Amino acid sequence: MRFSKKTEYALRAVLILADHPPNQTLQIQELSSISGVSVKFLEQILLALKKEGILRSKRGVGGGYQLDLPARSITLGQVIRVMDGDLCNLSSTTTSHDTPAYAGSSGLQTRFSEIDTQINQVLNDTSLEEILSMDRPKDVLAFDI
């Protein structure tokens, strides 16, 4: 399973925004500098995420982009679907109408369908907050208010 560069960059952007205080915006130039993604490409990505309600923008002094929902409410699956459409769909590779049935074709279809379900479940259940917490040392106590 591969994601497009657009999806990879979208995930970078939302994770960077999720790591900032909720009331703080980041200008696109700052986000570009931190993420290593060009401003022009980032504009397209941020507009798509904004259109889907994942981000919001603020104009004027102190303006920029920020998450529109708490990081715990945004999943990897949501971001991936905005950029690439459907999530993992291995089972579609074994269900071509042109391909005749062959030994193991039904079993392969069943297994790929199970894999699709498991991968998609993980992507839909994993929040940005959870991803960020994986970077934090385990022995540090943190208290969110």
Order of alpha helices (4+ residues) and beta strands (2+ residues): alpha-alpha-alpha-beta-beta-alpha-alpha-alpha
